[in-house]
């Protein structure tokens, strides 16, 4: 696809991994692999994002999408994490929360 459509930005979607029922955070090595594969970014379940993972994605020059952020508490878990965009089923509520929060406006 990259050879046929070089202007197309490809992103990899990655779901959660669990070990003994607990969420396993995304490893920084995913960012290196994505960059080496020529991807433009990663789209991941927000629950596996850590500040270290997000920083690894950013340091590789990749975009980071967090999905599916539907609750304010979900948004709060991303405070201070360098993400590029948020995927949600309730954009009006998320936009309202962001607009009313100087903390989120500074950090997201």
N, C-alpha and C positions, 0 to 999 in steps of 0.2 A: 504494500500500500504506500509506503514512504517513497518508493521509487516512482510510482505512478502519480502520486499526489504530494509532492514535496512541501507544499504550503499547508497541508493538513496537520494540525496539532494533535498528536496521539497521546492519550492518557491511558494508564492502566487502572482498572478498578479492582480493589482488593478488599475482601471481606475479613471478618474477624477470625482469629484462631483462638481456640480455647484449650486449656490444659486443666484437667480435673474440674471443669466447670468455670474456671477463672479466665478472664480475658487476658490474652497474651499481647502485650504492646508490640507495635510494629517495630522491627529492627531497622537501624540506620542503614544497614546493607541494602535494603530495598531501594533507597534513594540512589545509591551507587549503581545498582543494577539497571534502574530505570534510565539514568543518565547515559550509561554505557550502551544501552539499547536504542538511544536516540529519541526517547519519549520526551514529551513536553511537560508531563506532570503525572501525579498520582491522585486518584479519587478513592478515598478510604472511609471506612466506618469511623465516625468521630471517636468512638469509645476506645479505639486502639491507638489514638494519637497521644504522644507524649511531647513535651517541649524539645527533648533531644531528637526525636524522630523528625519533628517539624523543622528544626534547625538544620538537620542533615539534608532534608529535601531542599530547603532554601539555599544552603551552601552549594548544592549541585546545580543551582539555577533552574529548578523545576517549580511548577505550580503545584499547590496542594489544595484539594477539595475535600471538605468534610461533609459526610452524609450520614444519616438523614437526621438533621438537627431540627426537632419539632417542639421542644420544650425550652423554656427559659433556663432551667437548670442544666440542660444540655449545652446551651450557649455559654453559660457560666463556666463549664468545664474547659472551654476553649480560650478563656480570657488569658491574654498574654502570649498566646501561641500564634506564630506567624503562618496563618493560612491565607490562601488566595481567594477562595470562595466557599460559600455554604450552600448545600443543597437541602431543601426543606419542603414539606407538604403545606406549610403555613407561612408563606412569605410575609404577609401583612403583620402577623404577630412578631416575627423576628425583626422586621424593619422597625416596627414601633418600639421594641425593646432596645434596639441599637440606637435609635434616634433619641431615646429618653435616658440613655446611659453614657455619661462622659467616659467612664472606665472602658466600656466596650469600644467607643469611638476611637479612643487612643490606641487600643491594643489590637484590634482586629483589622 
